Structure formats: C-alpha cells, structure tokens
C-alpha cells in the first residue's frame, strides 16, 4: 500500500506530525478525522486544503471522517484577537447542512472497504451535563496545560482576554477525539498548524483514558508569496458555493495565481502526480507568459468544485473578455474580472431615453482631463466602449447598450480601463 505520509511530504503538506505516524500508515488502514466549524453555510477555498486532506486519505485506502461541529460550533474555536460571535442553533443547523452537501463532492460515502463518514459532534457534546464533563474530561487537564496552548496564549495577551467559554474549547475537541476513537477506532486527527494545540489535547485524553497512542498531523497555514491571506481577493472571500462566488470568478481566482505560487498550489490542491507537476513547473519557467500551469490549476479546481461544464463556460467567458463579443457575458462576470479597476457609478436616470454622450462620460470618469481632450481622444480612435473602438464624437451610450443593462467598460488606449456602473 503506498505510504500517504510520503505523498503528503512531497506535496509540502506536513508541518508537524507525531512520531511513528509514517510507520502506522505502512502497517494498517488508518481511520482519521478533520473538523469543520459551521461558521457559514459554505466552505471557502481556504478550507480546500483540509477537504483535500480527507480526499487524499481515502484515495490511499484509509477511512476519512469529517466532523461538522454542531456542538463545538455553539462555542467557537478561539480567534487570535477577539471572541467569536455565538450562532443560534438554527444557524448552525443550516450551516451544517450546507457543508455536508459540499463535502459530498470530494468524498465517497458508498465505498465497500473505506467509505467516508460525516458526523456531527452535537450527537455526543449536546448530551453532556456539566458535572459529568468536568469529572470525565476536565479532570485530566490542568489550567497550566491549557495556558500553554498557542490560541489561549494569544488571547490572554490581547486586550479582550478570553472567556471561560472559549477557554474550554480544547477540552471539547479533545472529547471529540475520544468519542471517535471509541466509536470508530479513529487513530489520527489532521488539520492546519493552528489546530496543533487542540489535536495534542485530544491525543493526551485518549492516552490517559484508554492507554492508547493516537496521532496528529498538521500542514502549514497558507499565505501567498506576497504575504497575503490565501483565499482573499479584492472582492472578498472566495466561496465554494456558486451563489456566493460564481464558477467564473472561481476559475479566475485560480487562473490569476502568481507564477511563484502556482507549482505549490498544484501540489497542495490537485491530485496531479509528481511527473505532471514537474512538467508544468518546467513549462512555467520556460514560458511563463503562456500560463499553462495556471490554466491546468484553474481547470482542475473548477472541475472538482463545480464540474467540467463550468470549466468550459469559464474558459469561453475568459476568451470573450478582450473581444468585441464581451457583451454576451453577464454583468457579474465582468465585475468579477474588472473589479479592481477604477469605476464610476452613474444613476440610470441620467442615461435617459436619449443616452449619455460618450465625450461627456469620458471626461466625467477622468479618462480625459477635460471635454476638449475627451473629444480629441474619441476622434483619434483612442476610446473603446465594451472593447469596440468608437470614434464618433456624437455617440451616445444607452442603457440597452450596457452589459447586462448595468455595466459599460470604457478603455483608453490598450490598457487603461474604467468601469461605469448604472445604479
């Protein structure tokens, strides 16, 4: 059986692990789990590293368990600087349902030998009474031990401090590990490096109560090579839910990966083997302008999350972005691509039945410093509307000419774009 530890190693997915884990993978099929906090009804691209961890585990013959934290979600994993807002039971239930649906795209729940499982830790945590929890779990942790946890230490150093509610979170997650060991003989918990303290708390509890050695493995928290948080764009979080982030926007997110990040993303987020990744690495070094690696990355990730049909649509849309057929795109897709360029909001009423003069609009947006200069730009063929050159100084833009009746793309020369949004 191929060793999953070696696979995770070459992909750069091991920041820390307990001693003996590699040998355990070699000897037996391992049941392992990862927790997902139901803070939203959708996962985001930052969660994909975690999801792919379970998917790789299953592909190597091991058994994955996804915990959707209906119980721990009532408390919240301590954030670095402030208390998490508490969600209602109804919000958590709605979020749990959304996450379950997304996980089903990556995990096989019907395999005969190593089917995936989704469990909700509210099944056992919601049934605990306070006295029993303090006796059966809290008794095995000293306050000194919890104070050494990085998440707790960070919060104690902050102005807000930490509530007893969030201080107890490592004990609840430790209880999860114990329950999964008892119910499913779970021997491994995985996650990001920020979860190491919670993971080791669970390892300690299982050791003390069941006299058994279980394991933990964590991968690095992702940032881009520019030092920014992975999964964040100018438009905000990139979600897996197509209603929150369109498949086109999702494709563009991956396609826009920097050259210096693309190979590590191919290793960490796709199932491509080492030979194919090395081939794309060489292609990027030889001809970065072709963006072959970015195109493969975008195709792989969009297919996984949204399906091959949306890859075809996204690539068709990408091909239209700089063509005269751009008006066939939706306004949302155009805004997704040009969202970081300067823009001007124009009340739709100002357009009116007769439209708004192009010369006037070019001056209004600042593409020209005056109406006189705007007129000269138009006459000389230096202004484009929705990728079409317009040289008629009498031209008037009507709402029906806008993309989706909402957006005009004005361009000065070949590079200087400006969006006009009708509101």
C-alpha positions as CSV (number, residue, x, y, z in Angstrom):
1,X,0.0,0.0,0.0
2,X,1.5,3.4,-1.0
3,X,2.5,5.5,2.0
4,X,0.3,8.5,2.5
5,X,3.0,10.2,4.7
6,X,5.4,10.2,1.8
7,X,2.7,11.6,-0.5
8,X,1.9,14.4,1.9
9,X,5.6,15.1,2.3
10,X,6.4,15.8,-1.3
11,X,3.4,18.0,-1.6
12,X,4.6,20.2,1.2
13,X,1.7,19.2,3.5
14,X,3.5,18.2,6.7
15,X,4.4,21.0,9.1
16,X,4.4,18.7,12.1
17,X,3.3,15.1,13.0
18,X,3.5,12.8,15.9
19,X,6.4,10.2,16.0
20,X,5.6,6.9,14.4
21,X,2.8,8.1,12.1
22,X,4.6,7.1,8.9
23,X,5.1,3.6,10.2
24,X,1.4,3.4,11.1
25,X,0.4,4.2,7.5
26,X,2.7,1.4,6.3
27,X,1.2,-1.2,8.7
28,X,-2.5,-0.6,8.6
29,X,-5.5,1.2,7.2
30,X,-6.0,4.2,9.3
31,X,-9.2,6.0,10.3
32,X,-8.6,9.7,10.6
33,X,-10.7,12.8,11.1
34,X,-10.8,16.6,10.5
35,X,-13.2,19.0,12.0
36,X,-15.1,21.8,10.1
37,X,-16.5,24.7,12.0
38,X,-20.1,25.6,10.8
39,X,-19.5,29.4,10.9
40,X,-21.1,29.7,7.4
41,X,-23.3,27.6,5.2
42,X,-20.4,27.2,2.6
43,X,-16.8,26.3,2.8
44,X,-14.3,28.6,1.1
45,X,-11.1,28.0,-0.9
46,X,-9.1,28.2,2.4
47,X,-10.9,25.1,3.5
48,X,-10.0,23.2,0.4
49,X,-6.6,22.1,1.8
50,X,-8.4,20.5,4.7
51,X,-11.0,18.8,2.4
52,X,-8.3,17.6,0.1
53,X,-6.5,16.1,3.1
54,X,-9.5,13.8,3.7
55,X,-9.9,13.0,0.0
56,X,-6.2,12.0,-0.3
57,X,-6.6,9.9,2.8
58,X,-9.4,8.0,1.2
59,X,-7.6,7.6,-2.2
60,X,-4.8,5.9,-0.3
61,X,-7.1,3.3,1.2
62,X,-7.7,4.9,4.6
63,X,-11.0,5.9,6.1
64,X,-11.9,9.6,6.4
65,X,-14.3,11.1,8.9
66,X,-15.5,14.7,8.6
67,X,-16.8,16.2,11.8
68,X,-19.2,19.1,11.2
69,X,-19.1,20.8,14.6
70,X,-22.7,21.3,15.5
71,X,-21.6,21.0,19.1
72,X,-18.3,22.9,19.1
73,X,-19.9,25.4,16.8
74,X,-22.0,26.5,19.8
75,X,-18.7,27.6,21.5
76,X,-16.3,28.5,18.7
77,X,-12.6,27.9,18.3
78,X,-10.8,30.9,19.8
79,X,-9.9,33.6,17.2
80,X,-6.4,35.2,17.6
81,X,-7.6,38.6,18.9
82,X,-11.3,38.5,19.8
83,X,-14.3,36.4,20.9
84,X,-16.3,34.7,18.2
85,X,-20.0,35.8,17.8
86,X,-22.2,33.0,19.1
87,X,-24.5,31.4,16.5
88,X,-28.0,30.2,17.1
89,X,-28.9,26.5,16.9
90,X,-30.9,27.2,13.8
91,X,-28.0,29.0,12.1
92,X,-25.6,26.1,13.0
93,X,-28.1,23.5,11.6
94,X,-28.4,25.4,8.4
95,X,-24.6,25.8,8.0
96,X,-24.0,22.1,8.8
97,X,-26.4,21.1,6.0
98,X,-24.6,23.3,3.5
99,X,-21.2,21.9,4.4
100,X,-22.4,18.3,4.3
101,X,-23.6,18.9,0.7
102,X,-20.2,20.3,-0.4
103,X,-18.1,17.6,1.2
104,X,-20.0,15.0,-0.8
105,X,-18.3,16.3,-3.9
106,X,-14.9,15.2,-2.6
107,X,-15.6,12.1,-0.5
108,X,-17.0,8.7,-1.5
109,X,-19.6,7.6,1.1
110,X,-20.5,4.4,-0.7
111,X,-17.2,2.5,-0.9
112,X,-17.3,-1.0,0.3
113,X,-13.9,-1.0,2.1
114,X,-13.2,2.5,3.3
115,X,-16.3,4.7,3.0
116,X,-16.2,8.3,4.2
117,X,-18.3,9.3,7.1
118,X,-19.8,12.7,8.1
119,X,-20.7,13.0,11.8
120,X,-22.0,15.9,13.9
121,X,-20.4,16.2,17.3
122,X,-23.6,17.6,18.7
123,X,-24.6,13.9,18.8
124,X,-22.4,13.5,22.0
125,X,-21.5,17.0,23.1
126,X,-25.1,18.2,23.4
127,X,-25.9,15.3,25.7
128,X,-23.1,16.0,28.2
129,X,-24.1,17.5,31.5
130,X,-21.7,20.0,33.2
131,X,-20.8,17.9,36.2
132,X,-20.1,14.8,34.1
133,X,-18.0,16.8,31.7
134,X,-15.9,18.3,34.5
135,X,-15.4,14.9,36.1
136,X,-14.8,12.8,33.0
137,X,-12.9,15.3,30.8
138,X,-11.9,18.4,32.7
139,X,-10.2,16.4,35.5
140,X,-7.5,15.3,33.1
141,X,-6.3,18.8,32.1
142,X,-4.6,21.4,34.3
143,X,-5.0,25.1,33.8
144,X,-1.3,25.3,33.3
145,X,-1.5,22.9,30.4
146,X,-4.3,24.9,28.7
147,X,-2.4,28.2,29.3
148,X,0.5,26.8,27.2
149,X,-1.8,26.4,24.1
150,X,-0.9,29.0,21.4
151,X,-4.5,30.0,20.8
152,X,-5.1,30.6,24.5
153,X,-1.8,32.4,25.0
154,X,-2.5,34.8,22.1
155,X,-5.9,35.7,23.5
156,X,-4.6,36.3,27.0
157,X,-2.1,38.7,25.5
158,X,-4.9,40.6,23.7
159,X,-6.9,43.5,25.3
160,X,-10.1,41.4,25.3
161,X,-8.7,38.4,27.0
162,X,-10.6,35.1,26.7
163,X,-13.9,33.9,28.2
164,X,-14.2,30.7,30.1
165,X,-16.5,29.5,27.2
166,X,-13.7,29.7,24.6
167,X,-11.1,28.6,27.2
168,X,-12.9,25.3,27.4
169,X,-12.8,24.7,23.6
170,X,-9.7,22.4,23.6
171,X,-11.5,20.1,26.1
172,X,-14.5,19.8,23.8
173,X,-12.3,19.0,20.8
174,X,-10.3,16.5,22.9
175,X,-13.6,14.9,23.8
176,X,-14.3,14.5,20.1
177,X,-11.1,12.5,19.6
178,X,-12.0,10.2,22.5
179,X,-15.5,9.7,21.1
180,X,-14.3,8.9,17.6
181,X,-11.6,6.5,19.0
182,X,-14.3,4.7,20.9
183,X,-16.9,4.6,18.1
184,X,-14.7,4.1,15.0
185,X,-11.2,3.3,16.3
186,X,-10.0,6.6,14.9
187,X,-6.2,6.9,15.3
188,X,-5.4,10.3,13.6
189,X,-6.6,13.9,13.6
190,X,-5.4,16.2,10.9
191,X,-5.7,20.0,10.3
192,X,-3.7,23.2,10.0
193,X,-0.9,24.2,12.3
194,X,-3.3,26.5,14.2
195,X,-5.0,23.2,15.4
196,X,-1.9,21.6,16.8
197,X,-2.8,22.5,20.4
198,X,-6.3,21.2,20.1
199,X,-5.1,18.0,18.5
200,X,-2.5,17.3,21.1
201,X,-5.1,17.8,23.8
202,X,-7.2,15.0,22.2
203,X,-4.1,12.8,22.0
204,X,-3.4,13.3,25.7
205,X,-7.0,12.5,26.7
206,X,-7.1,9.2,24.7
207,X,-3.7,8.2,26.2
208,X,-4.9,8.9,29.7
209,X,-8.3,7.3,29.5
210,X,-7.7,4.4,27.0
211,X,-3.9,3.9,27.4
212,X,-3.6,4.0,23.6
213,X,-1.3,6.1,21.5
214,X,-3.1,8.0,18.7
215,X,-1.6,10.6,16.3
216,X,-1.8,14.1,14.9
217,X,-0.7,15.7,11.6
218,X,-0.8,19.3,10.6
219,X,0.0,21.2,7.4
220,X,1.2,24.8,7.0
221,X,-1.3,27.6,7.1
222,X,-1.4,29.1,3.6
223,X,-0.4,32.6,2.6
224,X,0.6,33.8,-0.9
225,X,4.2,34.5,-1.6
226,X,3.2,38.2,-1.4
227,X,2.3,37.5,2.3
228,X,-1.5,38.0,1.9
229,X,-4.0,35.5,3.3
230,X,-4.9,32.8,0.9
231,X,-8.4,32.8,-0.4
232,X,-9.0,36.6,0.0
233,X,-9.4,38.9,-3.0
234,X,-10.4,42.5,-3.5
235,X,-14.0,41.3,-3.7
236,X,-13.7,39.3,-0.5
237,X,-13.7,35.6,0.3
238,X,-13.7,33.0,-2.5
239,X,-16.5,30.6,-1.6
240,X,-17.3,27.1,-2.9
241,X,-21.0,28.0,-3.1
242,X,-21.8,29.1,-6.7
243,X,-24.4,31.5,-5.3
244,X,-21.7,33.4,-3.4
245,X,-18.8,33.1,-5.8
246,X,-19.7,32.3,-9.4
247,X,-17.9,29.4,-11.2
248,X,-16.4,32.0,-13.5
249,X,-15.0,34.0,-10.6
250,X,-13.8,30.8,-9.0
251,X,-11.9,29.8,-12.2
252,X,-10.4,33.3,-12.5
253,X,-9.2,33.1,-8.9
254,X,-7.0,30.1,-9.7
255,X,-6.0,31.3,-13.1
256,X,-4.7,34.5,-11.6
257,X,-2.3,32.7,-9.4
258,X,1.2,34.2,-9.4
259,X,3.9,32.2,-11.2
260,X,5.8,31.8,-7.9
261,X,2.8,30.2,-6.2
262,X,1.3,28.1,-8.9
263,X,3.5,25.0,-8.5
264,X,2.9,24.8,-4.8
265,X,-0.8,25.2,-5.4
266,X,-0.7,22.3,-7.9
267,X,1.0,20.1,-5.3
268,X,-1.3,21.0,-2.5
269,X,-4.7,21.3,-4.1
270,X,-4.8,18.9,-7.0
271,X,-4.5,15.2,-7.5
272,X,-1.9,15.6,-10.3
273,X,1.1,13.3,-9.9
274,X,4.7,14.3,-9.4
275,X,5.6,13.9,-13.1
276,X,2.8,16.1,-14.3
277,X,3.5,18.8,-11.7
278,X,7.2,18.8,-12.6
279,X,6.2,19.1,-16.3
280,X,4.1,22.2,-15.5
281,X,6.9,23.6,-13.3
282,X,9.3,23.4,-16.3
283,X,6.7,24.9,-18.6
284,X,6.2,27.9,-16.3
285,X,10.0,28.5,-16.1
286,X,10.4,28.2,-19.9
287,X,7.4,30.3,-21.0
288,X,5.6,32.0,-18.0
289,X,3.6,34.2,-20.4
290,X,1.6,31.1,-21.6
291,X,0.3,30.4,-18.1
292,X,0.0,26.7,-18.8
293,X,0.3,25.8,-15.1
294,X,-2.4,28.4,-14.1
295,X,-4.8,27.1,-16.7
296,X,-4.4,23.5,-15.6
297,X,-4.8,24.6,-11.9
298,X,-8.0,26.5,-12.7
299,X,-9.4,23.6,-14.7
300,X,-8.6,21.0,-12.0
301,X,-10.1,23.0,-9.2
302,X,-13.2,24.3,-11.0
303,X,-13.9,20.7,-12.2
304,X,-13.6,19.4,-8.6
305,X,-15.9,22.0,-7.1
306,X,-18.4,22.9,-9.9
307,X,-18.0,20.3,-12.7
308,X,-16.4,20.2,-16.2
309,X,-19.3,22.0,-17.8
310,X,-18.5,25.2,-15.8
311,X,-14.8,24.9,-16.8
312,X,-16.0,25.1,-20.5
313,X,-18.2,28.1,-19.7
314,X,-15.4,29.9,-17.7
315,X,-12.9,29.4,-20.5
316,X,-15.3,30.6,-23.1
317,X,-16.0,33.7,-21.0
318,X,-12.3,34.3,-20.5
319,X,-11.9,34.2,-24.3
320,X,-14.5,36.9,-24.6
321,X,-13.1,39.3,-22.1
322,X,-10.9,41.1,-24.6
323,X,-13.0,40.5,-27.7
324,X,-15.8,42.6,-29.2
325,X,-18.2,39.9,-28.1
326,X,-17.8,40.8,-24.4
327,X,-21.4,42.0,-24.3
328,X,-22.5,38.3,-24.2
329,X,-21.1,38.0,-20.7
330,X,-23.1,38.7,-17.6
331,X,-22.6,41.9,-15.7
332,X,-21.5,39.9,-12.6
333,X,-18.8,38.1,-14.6
334,X,-17.5,41.4,-16.0
335,X,-17.4,42.9,-12.5
336,X,-15.6,39.9,-11.2
337,X,-12.8,40.3,-13.7
338,X,-12.6,44.1,-13.7
339,X,-13.5,44.5,-10.0
340,X,-10.1,46.2,-9.1
341,X,-10.1,48.8,-11.9
342,X,-11.4,52.4,-11.3
343,X,-15.1,52.7,-11.5
344,X,-17.8,55.4,-11.6
345,X,-21.4,54.9,-10.5
346,X,-23.9,56.6,-12.8
347,X,-27.6,56.9,-11.9
348,X,-29.6,55.1,-14.6
349,X,-31.9,58.0,-14.8
350,X,-29.1,60.2,-16.1
351,X,-28.8,58.0,-19.1
352,X,-32.4,58.5,-20.0
353,X,-34.1,57.6,-23.3
354,X,-31.5,59.5,-25.3
355,X,-28.5,58.1,-23.6
356,X,-25.4,59.9,-22.3
357,X,-22.8,61.4,-24.5
358,X,-19.5,59.5,-24.8
359,X,-17.4,62.6,-24.8
360,X,-19.1,63.8,-21.6
361,X,-18.7,60.4,-20.0
362,X,-15.0,60.1,-20.8
363,X,-14.4,63.4,-19.1
364,X,-16.6,62.5,-16.2
365,X,-14.7,59.3,-15.5
366,X,-11.3,61.1,-15.6
367,X,-10.1,59.2,-18.6
368,X,-9.5,62.7,-20.1
369,X,-8.9,65.9,-18.0
370,X,-11.5,67.9,-20.0
371,X,-14.3,67.6,-22.5
372,X,-12.0,69.1,-25.2
373,X,-9.3,66.4,-24.6
374,X,-12.1,63.7,-24.4
375,X,-13.3,64.9,-27.8
376,X,-9.8,64.6,-29.3
377,X,-9.3,61.1,-27.8
378,X,-12.6,59.9,-29.4
379,X,-11.8,61.5,-32.7
380,X,-8.4,59.9,-32.8
381,X,-9.8,56.4,-32.1
382,X,-8.3,56.2,-28.6
383,X,-11.5,55.3,-26.8
384,X,-13.2,51.9,-26.7
385,X,-16.7,51.0,-25.4
386,X,-17.1,47.4,-24.4
387,X,-14.0,46.5,-26.4
388,X,-15.3,48.3,-29.5
389,X,-13.5,51.3,-30.9
390,X,-15.8,54.4,-31.1
391,X,-14.6,57.5,-33.0
392,X,-17.9,59.3,-33.4
393,X,-17.9,62.3,-31.0
394,X,-21.7,62.4,-31.2
395,X,-22.0,58.8,-29.9
396,X,-24.5,58.4,-27.0
397,X,-24.5,55.3,-24.7
398,X,-27.9,53.9,-23.9
399,X,-28.8,51.5,-21.1
400,X,-29.6,48.9,-23.6
401,X,-26.0,49.0,-24.8
402,X,-24.7,48.3,-21.3
403,X,-23.5,44.7,-20.4
404,X,-26.5,43.2,-18.6
405,X,-28.0,46.7,-18.8
406,X,-25.7,47.6,-15.8
407,X,-22.1,48.0,-16.9
408,X,-20.0,49.8,-19.5
409,X,-16.3,49.2,-19.9
410,X,-14.5,52.3,-21.2
411,X,-11.0,51.9,-22.3
412,X,-8.4,54.5,-23.2
413,X,-5.8,53.0,-25.5
414,X,-4.8,49.4,-24.9
415,X,-4.6,49.2,-21.1
416,X,-6.4,52.0,-19.2
417,X,-9.9,50.6,-18.3
418,X,-12.7,52.2,-16.4
419,X,-16.0,50.7,-15.3
420,X,-19.2,52.7,-15.4
421,X,-21.9,51.0,-13.3
422,X,-25.5,52.1,-13.7
423,X,-27.3,52.3,-10.4
